[in-house]
């Protein structure tokens, strides 16, 4: 029941202690991220930094660089050259690089990456293979976090459905029932904005009930 942020930090620290590794990145898929938090990594200066919403693009880019997510790992002897990194890219100057996709039922739920940008020492296949037992342990831990997340989401989804049914049975005003429906769609639909409209059974017109403003706030549509 420890927070995901604490768990990933412990896993990150464990890899940082391994010899012949300068930098480490541990991401979890955005689906699992708690409050915009997605993992830990090592900056170009060697500092430990948290990955947040803005780092999701890097997570996606590195996944694209892996020939197959079914591989135990991918080793790249010169990452920056192979992927044509530019001077303003986070990965500019990286030579030896290894990435380890973490999966659950063929779905990517996380990623571990290592490189030697700080010392520019070679990162060999042997070094990458030596990390496999540890990355498998990380995969097991994140898989359990993922299952916990799924259970929590299912419980919340069931509660929302129950609230909608209860509101309907109790005959709450339409606007109140639709407000509950709006929040359910916003929470579980994966959308930034939601609009709910209802048709008038007597007159051939549609009116809005609830919608999302451009700044993300909920607005009642009279």
C-alpha positions, 0 to 999 in steps of 0.5 A: 500500500505504499505510494507509487512514487515511493516504490519507484524511487526505491527501485530507481536508487537500486539501479543507480548503485549498480556499477557501469551505469551513469543514468537511469530512467524508470517510467510507468505508463500514463494510465498508472501515473498518480496525479501527473507523476510518472517515474524517476530519472537522472538529468544530464547533470547527474541529478535525480529528478521526478518525471511528470506530465511533460516527460510523457513525450520522451516515454513515447519516443523511447518506446518507438525506438524499441524494435519489439516490445516483446524483447527482454531488452534493446541495446543500442551502441550509439543512441544519439547517432542512430536516432539523429538526436539534436543538440537541444534533445535530452538524449543528445550525446548518448552513446551506449543505451539500453531499454527494458520494456515492462509489460503485463498481458502484452500491454506496456506498463512501464520502461527502464532505460540506462545510459552512460552519458556522464562518463561516456563509458561503453555500455555493453550487452553484458552490462544490459544482460546483468540488469535483467533480473533486476528489471524483471523484479521491477516489472513484477512490482509495477504489474502489482501496482497496475492491478491495484490501479485497475481494482480501484478504477473498477470500484470507482466505476461501479460507484458512479454507475450505482449513483446514476441508477439511484438518481434515476430511481429517486426521480432527481431532476434531470440536471442533477442526474446529468451532473452525475453522468457528466462527472462519470464520463469525465473521470472514466472516459479519458476525455479533457472536455465533455458536453451533455445534451438532451433532446426535447421529446415534444419540440424538435430541438436539443439543449445543453445540460453540462459542459466543460469550459476551455479552462477545464471547469464544469459549466451548467448550460441553461 
